[in-house]
Structure formats: structure tokens, C-alpha cells
Amino acid sequence: MFRICALFVAAAAVVALASEATFAAEKTHDGLVVSVAEGKLVMTDNAGKNEHSHAIGATAKITLDGKEAKLADLKKGDKITVTQDDNNKVTKVAATRAAK
């Protein structure tokens, strides 16, 4: 019985560490859309400074106001959160648009 409990605790610890490493590998940053083109997003930080671009692959998940979208649906000024994996590949772009 002790061996089973010890094995269970060890397995749970391995799963917890592996999960933590997976989540720690993703990084996000917020900003504003400057422009979009096929496979490319140009953005700034929330203050409108530090303009930079990201390559957006076909497998990246794009959402606008919580709904599935295409990169071309994003417009200048949309607020975005870009998620990258540990290789700096963009995996997700979540955008919100201010109501007019």
C-alpha cells in the first residue's frame, strides 16, 4: 500500500512539474494593432510606442472580441494580446475592438 501511495505522489509531482514548464514557456504581451498583412502583424505597446512586427503562421489562433477571426479582420487601433511559445512563435492573437 505504501508503494502505491509513494508511486502516486511521485507521478503527481512529475505531472505538476511538466504542466508548470508548459505554461511557463508561453509568454504574452499587450499592445495595439498598427497594420496587418498576409502573415504579418505590426503592433506597438499600449502607449503607442515600441513598434515591432510578428510573423503570424497559419496555425496561430486569431480571435476578435472572443470570436474566431482571421488576421485580415484586425484593424489599426484594436487592442491585442499576443501569445508566443518558447521559440517566440506566435500561437495566439486575441483582439478586442472598442465599440463605436
ABEGO torsion letter per residue (X at the ends): XAAAAAAAAAAAAAAAAAAAAAAAABBBBBEBBABBBBGBBBBBBAAGBGBBBBBBBAABBBBBGGBBBBAAABBBGBBBBBBBBAAGBBABBBBBBBBX
